[in-house]
């Protein structure tokens, strides 16, 4: 059910992240290597990225498969960014809500994606939906489980929760209300990343990017952090995140925190 990726680091073309690597997100749309549920992610895609000096990200989303969109190929070739989040979708219900259901979901500075599915949707989680203020419930981005999860995450962000808490608490709530749901969530505000591993694969790559020849190391060395459903290449520095874990970034550090289920 879906593949997604988030990036923070030195400015690069989006293609460097999404289409050029041997096992890029584009290739994962038809040939994922570590996806535990589903085999083809052809029910929509999206990418969100941040421009220098603007905290509100831009987005490009479509309802069809990523490999068939020539505009996407041009876009990722020329757009450069220091932060991005992208996803390819395998819909739980085929055709549901089209482009509106494609991640990343967005509000203000935040971009969000859900890789997974809520079991017994929507009945099992109706009480969680009912707990949202009516205006927020009526403003769901789409009629899907991912959109409801995003609404609950956004509710917490808007009341001041940090990225990690805004993901961890809804995961616990959904897991209690609907056991065996798959709840791999990914969130960024352009300066940090939070993600959960809950029922599917999650990996991260954190490394120092070396300066160009002739440049002063203090001026150009920078940290790159990539969090993804699966590695986009065979770099041995990729690390797998254990299941039932919250990943957060703090500056250039990645912190892994076990997630415990709560009783209903």
C-alpha positions, 0 to 999 in steps of 0.5 A: 500500500503505497511508497513514500519518501522525505528529504532534507539536505543540500539543494538538489534537483527533485530528479536526484531523489525521485527518478534517477536512483536505480530503485527510485520512487518512480521505479517503486511505483511498478517494482517495489522491492520491500513492499509488504502489501500490494505490488503496483502503486499506480493509483496516483502520486504526488510531490511537495517541495519547499522553495528558498524563503517560502515556508509553504510548500508547492505540490504537484499531484495526479490521479494516474501512475507516475510513469505515464506523466511526462510533465512530472519528468520535466518538473523533477528535472528542473525544480531544485529544493532543500526539502521535499516529500513524495509518494506513489499510491496503491488505493485501498478502494480503486478510484476513490477521490482521484487526485484529492486522495493522492499524497502529499496532503498539505496545510500551511508548512506541513506535508503528510503521507500515509502508507497503509490501510485502516482495517474495517474502514470506516466503521471501526474508527467512526468514534475518532472522526466524531471527536474532530470539531465539525468544521475540520471533519467537514473539511476532509481532503478526501473520503479516505482513511489517509485523509482522516488520519491527516485530519487528526494529525493536523488537529494536533499540529495546529494546537502546538504538538511537535511533529513526532507527537502529532504522528505518534498519538493518532497511530496509537488511537487508530491501532486501538480502535482498529487493530491490525491497521497499517499506519506508516505515516510521514510528515515534514515541515521543511525543517524536520521529519517525523515518521512511523513504522507500523505494519510496513517497511521504513528506512533512513539514510543520514550522511554528511555530503562532502564538499566539492573539490577546492571548496572550504569544508566548513562552508560546504559540508552539509547533512542529508537525511532521507526517510523512505519506505525503502532504499532507492539505491544499494548504499550500505548506510541505509538503516531499517527502522524496527516495526512499532517505532517513531522516527524523528529528526533533531537537527542532523540526528535521527532518533528512534523511539519505540511506540507502544499500543494503548488499550481501547 
